[in-house]
Amino acid sequence: MDKLMGIFKQRQQPKETNAQSANFYYFRGISHVLVGRFQAAILELNEAIEIDPNHAAAYDNRGMCLRELGKHQEALANFQKSAEIYQKKGKTEDYHKIIAKIHDLHLR
């Protein structure tokens, strides 16, 4: 009976939204970035993007990781996707920050 009550309680709890799930992987990715583990960060950010394909910050940070790994074309594609999403969402300041990263990448 206790086992059944446990299952019942689990089902009553609200399910995570896609945004919450995506953010879970996003922040795991960021924790890897902070210690320079770019490959591990990319794996986590990939998960965030798979759950939420409009997670602009995940594309941005994946782009930064790729840039650090010398994969400039892949980084550029991620920065461009991030900028596109920010622009669609009307987040002008974030959009301009990404455009600056794209510009800097072209200078390398």
VOTOR-759649 format. One record per residue (C-alpha): x, y negated, z. Coordinates in steps of 0.1 Angstrom, whole numbers. Example, Ala and Ser with C-alpha at 12.3 -4.5 7.8 and 13.67 -1.06 7.14 Angstrom:
REM residues 2
ATOM  123  45  78
ATOM  137  11  71
//
This chain:
REM residues 108
ATOM  0  0  0
ATOM  28  -24  8
ATOM  43  -18  -26
ATOM  10  -27  -43
ATOM  8  -59  -22
ATOM  43  -68  -33
ATOM  34  -64  -70
ATOM  2  -84  -65
ATOM  21  -113  -49
ATOM  46  -113  -77
ATOM  19  -116  -103
ATOM  3  -145  -84
ATOM  35  -165  -86
ATOM  35  -190  -115
ATOM  56  -178  -145
ATOM  85  -199  -155
ATOM  79  -221  -185
ATOM  102  -218  -215
ATOM  118  -252  -205
ATOM  126  -238  -170
ATOM  141  -207  -184
ATOM  161  -227  -210
ATOM  174  -250  -182
ATOM  184  -220  -162
ATOM  208  -209  -189
ATOM  217  -245  -198
ATOM  230  -252  -163
ATOM  248  -219  -161
ATOM  265  -230  -193
ATOM  274  -264  -178
ATOM  290  -246  -148
ATOM  313  -228  -172
ATOM  321  -260  -190
ATOM  331  -277  -158
ATOM  359  -251  -152
ATOM  370  -249  -189
ATOM  354  -216  -197
ATOM  341  -226  -231
ATOM  334  -192  -246
ATOM  313  -182  -216
ATOM  295  -216  -217
ATOM  286  -210  -254
ATOM  270  -177  -245
ATOM  248  -193  -219
ATOM  240  -223  -241
ATOM  230  -199  -269
ATOM  205  -184  -246
ATOM  191  -218  -237
ATOM  187  -226  -274
ATOM  171  -193  -282
ATOM  145  -200  -255
ATOM  140  -236  -264
ATOM  152  -245  -299
ATOM  146  -282  -291
ATOM  170  -284  -262
ATOM  191  -313  -275
ATOM  215  -313  -245
ATOM  223  -276  -251
ATOM  233  -283  -287
ATOM  253  -312  -275
ATOM  272  -292  -250
ATOM  277  -263  -273
ATOM  291  -287  -298
ATOM  316  -300  -272
ATOM  327  -264  -264
ATOM  331  -256  -300
ATOM  351  -288  -305
ATOM  374  -279  -276
ATOM  379  -245  -292
ATOM  389  -262  -325
ATOM  358  -252  -344
ATOM  350  -286  -357
ATOM  325  -277  -384
ATOM  304  -257  -360
ATOM  307  -285  -335
ATOM  296  -310  -361
ATOM  265  -289  -369
ATOM  256  -287  -332
ATOM  260  -325  -327
ATOM  239  -331  -358
ATOM  211  -309  -345
ATOM  213  -326  -311
ATOM  211  -360  -327
ATOM  181  -349  -349
ATOM  162  -337  -318
ATOM  170  -368  -298
ATOM  159  -390  -327
ATOM  126  -371  -331
ATOM  120  -375  -293
ATOM  127  -412  -295
ATOM  156  -410  -271
ATOM  176  -437  -288
ATOM  204  -440  -262
ATOM  211  -403  -263
ATOM  209  -403  -301
ATOM  236  -430  -303
ATOM  259  -411  -279
ATOM  257  -381  -302
ATOM  264  -402  -333
ATOM  295  -415  -316
ATOM  307  -380  -310
ATOM  301  -372  -346
ATOM  321  -402  -356
ATOM  349  -392  -333
ATOM  349  -357  -346
ATOM  353  -371  -382
ATOM  384  -390  -370
ATOM  402  -358  -358
//
